[in-house]
Amino acid sequence: MSRFWSDIVHQLTPYVPGEQPKVSNLIKLNTNENPFGPSPKVLEVLKAEAADVLRLYPDPNADLLKSAVANYYSVSEKQVFVGNGSDEVLAHAFMGLLKKSKPLLFPDITYSFYPVYCGLFDVGYEIVALTDDFQINVEDYARPNGGIIFPNPNAPTGRVLPLADIEALLQANTDSVVVIDEAYIDFGGESAIALVDKYPNLLVIQTFSKSRSLAGLRVGFAVGDVDLIAGLERVKNSFNSYPLDRFAISGAAMALEDKAYFEKTRQVIIETREKLVVQLEQLGFDVLPSAGNFVFARHSEKRAVDIAARLREKSIIVRHFTQARIDNFLRITIGTDAQCAALVEALTVVLED
Ligand SMILES: *Cc1c(COP(=O)(O)O)cnc(C)c1O
């Protein structure tokens, strides 16, 4: 606390990201990064950007990347917004589209950055409980609101909603913006981008951090009606004209172009996930059905916090949340086959004593 801080700073509850350990000999299954490196073609274009041209500001509109996203999803460039990670895109959406007199709605178990943005931008919100089996029931969102946001697949549960449910929600909710945060959609489920031409209040947000192996580059984007995008541009151009640097613009555009590498790596991750689910169940875990690059699991006898601590002693880190309802779950990122095998081996020992 400091008397020099603005009033709002005293009231903030900042987001706490998963640990990024300084030592490199750990099996890191705690922040849903991709276990595979970026496409070699992406690394090539990044090297090319490390040149004299860095003297110059990047394109403030990141047109190269917008056009790559527009081509990839068959939408117009005016329906695309890009930002410094999807966290920044989300921040602009909270400020520019979801801050209304009526409350924003989101699930009780969800991405923990949402209440943080509500604190920062002074957005009133109401929490909608997931069902007993940790699903989103879209009918529960049929109440007065100034906006609705949730991830699909949801985080940290991994549970996915079919597109028909999202469409039912949009049909029932036409007067406020619905944001679908699709950070994990490439690992299971259908993108709601297919619905943006039909529903002017739908904004779909995705990231290059998970399925595109580029968490370190910081690139996210949104697709929606031109009016929603224009609103986001107004916020962006009132905050930072150049949120994406030259590396981010070129690297992300190439990541979309190299479809073969993307398909190959995501298929491996999906197959490893399915194998790991079976192995965890054999070890006595109850595993929620996952459409992400992680699983959310609780053990029938051992406490999650103890399992996490024992794994850490064995140089494996997973994520444990202390929030009510999920404090006995572990969120485990899908690593390489070898990393998951090491996890299963460590768990076998940990669960025996
Ligand atoms: C990882 C994640 C993000 C943030 O992604 P960045 O693009 O790295 O900022 C947003 N939403 C959810 C649900 C996530 O899991």
The ligand as a MOL file (V3000), in Angstrom:
LIG
                    3D

  0  0  0     0  0            999 V3000
M  V30 BEGIN CTAB
M  V30 COUNTS 15 15 0 0 0
M  V30 BEGIN ATOM
M  V30 1 C -4.1980 -19.0840 -22.0420 0
M  V30 2 C -5.5350 -18.4200 -22.0090 0
M  V30 3 C -5.7140 -17.1130 -22.4320 0
M  V30 4 C -4.5610 -16.1610 -22.6540 0
M  V30 5 O -3.8450 -16.3780 -23.7160 0
M  V30 6 P -2.7080 -15.3470 -24.1910 0
M  V30 7 O -3.0130 -15.2030 -25.6340 0
M  V30 8 O -1.4310 -16.0590 -23.9110 0
M  V30 9 O -2.8450 -14.0700 -23.4390 0
M  V30 10 C -6.9910 -16.5920 -22.5100 0
M  V30 11 N -8.0520 -17.3190 -22.1250 0
M  V30 12 C -7.9200 -18.5690 -21.6640 0
M  V30 13 C -9.1200 -19.3180 -21.2550 0
M  V30 14 C -6.6590 -19.1540 -21.5830 0
M  V30 15 O -6.5180 -20.3740 -21.0780 0
M  V30 END ATOM
M  V30 BEGIN BOND
M  V30 1 1 1 2
M  V30 2 1 2 3
M  V30 3 2 2 14
M  V30 4 1 3 4
M  V30 5 2 3 10
M  V30 6 1 4 5
M  V30 7 1 5 6
M  V30 8 2 6 7
M  V30 9 1 6 8
M  V30 10 1 6 9
M  V30 11 1 10 11
M  V30 12 2 11 12
M  V30 13 1 12 13
M  V30 14 1 12 14
M  V30 15 1 14 15
M  V30 END BOND
M  V30 END CTAB
M  END
